[in-house]
Amino acid sequence: MSANSPIADELMLGTAMWGWTVDKARAFQLLDAWYAAGQRKVDTATNYPIDRNPAHFRLAERFLAEWIIANGVSDLRVNIKVGSLNNLHTPDHLLTRSFLLMMLDEYSYLFGDNLHTYMVHWDNRDDEKQIEETFQAFEEVAARGIQPGLSGIRHPGIYASLNSSFKFDFDIQLKHNVIQSDVPRYAAHFSGRCFYAYGINAGGLKLREAYDEKSSIKARGADPGKFAGKLQRIREVIAQANQNKNRPPLNAMHQVGLIHATYHPQMKGVLVGPSKPAQLESTLDFFRSLRQCDYRDVFEELVNLNKN
Ligand SMILES: NC(=O)c1ccc[n+]([C@@H]2O[C@H](COP(=O)([O-])OP(=O)(O)OC[C@H]3O[C@@H](n4cnc5c(N)ncnc54)[C@H](OP(=O)(O)O)[C@@H]3O)[C@@H](O)[C@H]2O)c1
C-alpha cells in the first residue's frame, strides 16, 4: 500500500465457506472474476471449511490449488494459515518448528510461486519458549522470501515481546466489524498499518435481505436476530449519511463493513468473503467508490455506535 494512502487499499478474497456454502464451481467463478478484476490476493487455511465434516478437511485449499493449475497462474498472492490439525473447530494445533517447516514445504509445492504469506493460525499458548520455536520457523519462512503473519493469537503480547529481537514485519489478521473488534487487543502490542480485517459483515449479517438455510451466518450457527438492535442503529446512520447526494448511497452491510475497516488507521487491508459473483462485484464496486468519495463522516458515526 502507498505510505500516503488515507485508507487501507488492499483486498483479499476469503475462502472460509468454500466446500461449505460455496461449491467448487462457484469458487472457480469467484476466482475467475477476482483475477479478471486485477485482484491477486487470496486467503485460505488448512482447516477451511471449518464445517466439522472431517471429509472436508483441506477442501478449500484444494479448490484453490486446482484453479491455479487449471489456469496456469503464477502471480496470485496466496495467504495460507497453518497449524490446525482438523476442521472440527477444536483448538488442536501444532506450531513446532519442524511441523511448520514441513507445512511450508507442502504449501510451497502446492501453490508454487503463488505462495506469498505464511501465517500461524490460532495460538492459545502462553509459553514463551514454545512460541520462540515458532519464531525459529518464521526465520526460514522469511529467508525464502515469504511474508510471515499471525492470526487468532491469544497472547499477542508474547509475540510482540519476542519480536523485539526477531523484528519480523508481521501481517496480522483480526476480526473487525461494527459489532465486534479485536483491534484493541492487538493494538496494545503492535503499531503501524499491519492489520487485515476479517468478518466485516459479521459473518453474513444483512441489513435488508432475508436469510435462508444456505446463508453464511446460519451455516455458522449464529442467530441474526440477536443483532436486531445494532442493525437498526446502523440503518439510522445510513439514512443520515444518504442525505449527502454527492456520493453513492449506502444500502448494504458490506458497504458499512468496508467503511468501518478501511478507514481504521492501522488497517492495511480487508478480507472479503463474497459467496456469489454478484456479491464479489458489489464489493469491488464499493471499494472503488471508497477511493473516489469521502465517507469519513460515516466511519466516525460507526465508531461512535460502539462507544454508546
Ligand atoms: N483469521 C481468521 O481466523 C479468520 C476468521 C474468519 C475469516 N477469515 C478470512 O476472512 C474471510 C472473510 O471472513 P468472513 O467470511 O467472516 O466475512 P464476512 O464478510 O463477515 O461474511 C461473509 C458473508 O457475508 C455475506 N456477504 C459478503 N459480501 C457480500 C455482499 N457484497 N453482499 C451481500 N452479502 C455479502 C455472504 O453471506 P451469504 O453467503 O449468506 O450471502 C458471505 O458469505 C474468510 O473467508 C477467511 O478467508 C479469517
The ligand as a Tripos MOL2 file, in Angstrom:
@<TRIPOS>MOLECULE
LIG
   48    52     1     0     0
SMALL
NO_CHARGES

@<TRIPOS>ATOM
      1 N1         -8.0160  -15.2980   10.5980 N.am      1 LIG1
      2 C1         -9.1210  -15.8940   10.9320 C.2       1 LIG1
      3 O1         -9.2270  -16.5620   11.9880 O.2       1 LIG1
      4 C2        -10.2900  -15.6980   10.0580 C.ar      1 LIG1
      5 C3        -11.5230  -15.8680   10.6070 C.ar      1 LIG1
      6 C4        -12.5800  -15.7100    9.7870 C.ar      1 LIG1
      7 C5        -12.3800  -15.3970    8.4520 C.ar      1 LIG1
      8 N2        -11.1640  -15.2420    7.9220 N.ar      1 LIG1
      9 C6        -10.9570  -14.9530    6.4730 C.3       1 LIG1
     10 O2        -11.6930  -13.7850    6.1250 O.3       1 LIG1
     11 C7        -12.6110  -14.1170    5.0650 C.3       1 LIG1
     12 C8        -13.8760  -13.3010    5.2410 C.3       1 LIG1
     13 O3        -14.4350  -13.5940    6.5350 O.3       1 LIG1
     14 P1        -15.9570  -13.8090    6.7470 P.3       1 LIG1
     15 O4        -16.4750  -14.8860    5.8390 O.co2     1 LIG1
     16 O5        -16.1820  -13.9720    8.1970 O.co2     1 LIG1
     17 O6        -16.5110  -12.4080    6.2020 O.3       1 LIG1
     18 P2        -17.8800  -11.6560    6.2690 P.3       1 LIG1
     19 O7        -17.7530  -10.5980    5.2340 O.co2     1 LIG1
     20 O8        -18.2210  -11.2330    7.6520 O.co2     1 LIG1
     21 O9        -19.0040  -12.7130    5.8690 O.3       1 LIG1
     22 C9        -19.1080  -13.2360    4.5600 C.3       1 LIG1
     23 C10       -20.5660  -13.3850    4.2210 C.3       1 LIG1
     24 O10       -21.1590  -12.0940    4.1120 O.3       1 LIG1
     25 C11       -22.0770  -12.0740    3.0260 C.3       1 LIG1
     26 N3        -21.5670  -11.1290    2.0250 N.ar      1 LIG1
     27 C12       -20.2840  -10.8720    1.6870 C.ar      1 LIG1
     28 N4        -20.2160   -9.9320    0.7190 N.ar      1 LIG1
     29 C13       -21.4710   -9.5760    0.4470 C.ar      1 LIG1
     30 C14       -22.0400   -8.6410   -0.4620 C.ar      1 LIG1
     31 N5        -21.3030   -7.8940   -1.2680 N.pl3     1 LIG1
     32 N6        -23.3750   -8.5150   -0.4720 N.ar      1 LIG1
     33 C15       -24.1560   -9.2600    0.3390 C.ar      1 LIG1
     34 N7        -23.6540  -10.1780    1.2250 N.ar      1 LIG1
     35 C16       -22.3260  -10.3290    1.2680 C.ar      1 LIG1
     36 C17       -22.1200  -13.5000    2.4590 C.3       1 LIG1
     37 O11       -23.1430  -14.1940    3.1650 O.3       1 LIG1
     38 P3        -24.2220  -15.1180    2.3600 P.3       1 LIG1
     39 O12       -23.4270  -16.2070    1.7400 O.co2     1 LIG1
     40 O13       -25.1320  -15.5740    3.4500 O.co2     1 LIG1
     41 O14       -24.8890  -14.2140    1.3500 O.co2     1 LIG1
     42 C18       -20.7730  -14.0370    2.8450 C.3       1 LIG1
     43 O15       -20.7220  -15.4400    2.9480 O.3       1 LIG1
     44 C19       -12.8350  -15.6260    5.2100 C.3       1 LIG1
     45 O16       -13.3010  -16.1980    4.0170 O.3       1 LIG1
     46 C20       -11.4700  -16.0850    5.6020 C.3       1 LIG1
     47 O17       -10.6550  -16.2280    4.4560 O.3       1 LIG1
     48 C21       -10.1030  -15.3540    8.7120 C.ar      1 LIG1
@<TRIPOS>BOND
     1     1     2 1
     2     2     3 2
     3     2     4 1
     4     4     5 ar
     5     4    48 ar
     6     5     6 ar
     7     6     7 ar
     8     7     8 ar
     9     8     9 1
    10     8    48 ar
    11     9    10 1
    12     9    46 1
    13    10    11 1
    14    11    12 1
    15    11    44 1
    16    12    13 1
    17    13    14 1
    18    14    15 2
    19    14    16 1
    20    14    17 1
    21    17    18 1
    22    18    19 2
    23    18    20 1
    24    18    21 1
    25    21    22 1
    26    22    23 1
    27    23    24 1
    28    23    42 1
    29    24    25 1
    30    25    26 1
    31    25    36 1
    32    26    27 ar
    33    26    35 ar
    34    27    28 ar
    35    28    29 ar
    36    29    30 ar
    37    29    35 ar
    38    30    31 1
    39    30    32 ar
    40    32    33 ar
    41    33    34 ar
    42    34    35 ar
    43    36    37 1
    44    36    42 1
    45    37    38 1
    46    38    39 2
    47    38    40 1
    48    38    41 1
    49    42    43 1
    50    44    45 1
    51    44    46 1
    52    46    47 1
@<TRIPOS>SUBSTRUCTURE
     1 LIG1         1 GROUP 0 **** ****
